[in-house]
Every structure is written in structure tokens, then in C-alpha cells.
Amino acid sequence: MSHLHVWDQHQATCSLCLVLGLVLLKQQCNNMFMLSRLE
């Protein structure tokens, strides 16, 4: 039972990392877009 709980936590962490990565990627794209517009 405890093993399953650890697996659930691992899955949640992976999902969180994925979401954070996507958000950071989107922010970077937005920053690049803004910089290209300023020039």
C-alpha cells in the first residue's frame, strides 16, 4: 500500500515538472517575441 502511495507522489511530481517546463517555455517564447518587436 505504501509503495503505491510513493508511486502516486512520483507521478504527481512528474506532472508538476512537465507543467512548470511548459510554462517556462511559453514565457521564454513570449520574451523572445517581445524582444523581436522592440528591435
Secondary structure as the mmCIF struct_conf table of DSSP 4:
data_model
#
loop_
_struct_conf.conf_type_id
_struct_conf.id
_struct_conf.beg_label_comp_id
_struct_conf.beg_label_asym_id
_struct_conf.beg_label_seq_id
_struct_conf.end_label_comp_id
_struct_conf.end_label_asym_id
_struct_conf.end_label_seq_id
HELX_RH_AL_P HELX_RH_AL_P1 SER A 2 LEU A 38
#
